């Protein structure tokens, strides 16, 4: 993916990407000259998230698996679980807001 492809993301996809950038579990924003890559780094996770976003338990499992894979942390890590809980809440709110916008049209 390149920066031109970011322009083709719809509202829900863009907001999910921004939530993942804010979360940034691998800390790519701290990589100096590579920090700009954060906009592209998490895009590959958008579609799998959208597939499960309406089911809290599935979304939580997906994000825990993702976080454990990229960070090497244990899925039972308390800090990681708290971060995932906050991210799940945020993503589900985003989904509801975007669905409301879509249905209101």
C-alpha positions in Angstrom: 0.0 0.0 0.0 1.1 3.5 -0.7 -0.1 6.9 0.4 -2.4 7.2 -2.7 -4.3 4.2 -1.5 -5.0 5.9 1.8 -7.1 8.3 -0.1 -9.4 5.5 -1.2 -10.3 4.5 2.4 -13.9 5.2 3.4 -14.9 6.9 6.6 -15.0 3.8 8.7 -11.7 2.5 7.3 -10.0 5.8 7.9 -11.3 6.1 11.5 -10.2 2.5 12.3 -6.7 3.3 10.9 -6.5 6.4 13.0 -7.5 4.4 16.1 -4.8 1.9 15.4 -2.3 4.6 14.8 -3.2 6.2 18.1 -2.8 2.8 19.8 0.5 2.0 17.9 1.4 -1.3 19.7 4.8 -1.6 18.1 5.7 2.0 18.7 6.4 2.9 15.1 5.9 6.6 15.8 9.1 6.4 17.8 11.2 5.2 14.9 12.4 8.7 13.8 12.7 8.9 10.1 10.4 6.0 9.7 7.6 7.4 11.8 5.6 8.6 8.8 5.1 4.9 7.9 2.6 4.7 10.8 -0.1 5.8 8.4 0.4 2.7 6.3 1.5 0.2 9.0 -1.9 -0.8 10.4 -4.0 -0.5 7.2 -3.6 -4.3 6.6 -5.6 -4.9 9.8 -8.6 -2.8 8.8 -10.5 -5.5 6.8 -10.2 -8.2 9.5 -11.3 -5.7 12.1 -14.4 -4.8 10.0 -15.3 -8.5 9.7 -15.7 -8.8 13.5 -16.3 -5.3 14.7 -19.9 -5.8 15.6 -19.1 -8.8 17.9 -17.2 -7.6 21.0 -15.7 -11.0 21.9 -14.4 -11.6 18.3 -13.0 -8.1 18.1 -11.2 -8.5 21.4 -9.8 -11.9 20.4 -8.5 -10.5 17.1 -6.9 -7.5 18.7 -5.3 -9.6 21.5 -3.9 -12.0 18.9 -2.6 -9.1 16.8 -1.1 -7.3 19.8 0.5 -10.5 21.2 2.0 -11.3 17.8 3.5 -7.8 17.1 4.6 -7.1 20.7 5.6 -10.5 21.9 3.6 -9.8 25.1 1.6 -12.6 26.7 -2.2 -12.3 26.0 -2.8 -12.3 29.8 -0.6 -9.2 30.3 -2.7 -6.8 32.3 -1.5 -3.6 30.6 -2.1 -5.2 27.2 -5.6 -6.3 28.2 -6.5 -2.8 29.4 -5.3 -1.3 26.2 -7.3 -3.8 24.2 -10.4 -3.1 26.3 -10.1 0.7 25.5 -9.4 0.0 21.8 -12.4 -2.3 21.5 -14.7 0.3 23.1 -13.3 3.0 20.8 -13.7 0.8 17.7 -17.2 -0.2 18.5 -18.2 3.4 19.1 -16.7 4.3 15.7 -18.6 1.5 14.1 -21.9 2.6 15.6 -21.3 6.2 14.6 -20.5 5.3 11.0 -23.4 2.9 10.8 -25.7 5.7 12.0 -24.3 8.1 9.4 -24.8 5.5 6.7 -28.4 4.7 7.8 -29.3 8.4 8.0 -28.5 9.0 4.3 
